[in-house]
Amino acid sequence: MYNAENCATEERTTKAVFNAHIARSLFLKGHKLVDFRPNRSDKHQTVFYFTITDEFLKDLEEARKAVLERRRALLEAAGIALAAK
C-alpha cells in the first residue's frame, strides 16, 4: 500500500496515476494496481497507484501520448466547427 511518509526515505516502488482512463488502460494491460484513494485536492477524483516496472513506464508513456493526441484532435475539430459557424 502507498505510504507518503516513506517517499522521502525510500526508493519509490509505486507511481500515482491521476487520469482514470489511463489507469484503466494500464490495469487492462495487466499492470498491478496497488491501491487507489481519493485525491487530497479534490475528493471527487481518484488517484490510482501502480507498481513501477520498465514495461509499466513504457505503457504509461504510450497512454499519455494517446490522451494528448485525442485532446489535440478534439480541439482541432472544435476549432474547425467554431470557425464554420
C-alpha positions, 0 to 999 in steps of 0.5 A: 500500500502507498505510504507518503511518509516513506517517499522521502526515505525510500526508493519509490516502488509505486507511481500515482496515476491521476487520469482514470482512463489511463489507469484503466488502460494500464490495469487492462494491460495487466499492470498491478494496481496497488491501491487507489484513494481519493485525491487530497485536492479534490475528493471527487477524483481518484488517484490510482497507484501502480507498481513501477516496472520498465514495461509499466513506464513504457505503457504509461508513456504510450497512454499519455501520448494517446490522451494528448493526441485525442485532446489535440484532435478534439480541439482541432475539430472544435476549432474547425466547427467554431470557425464554420459557424 
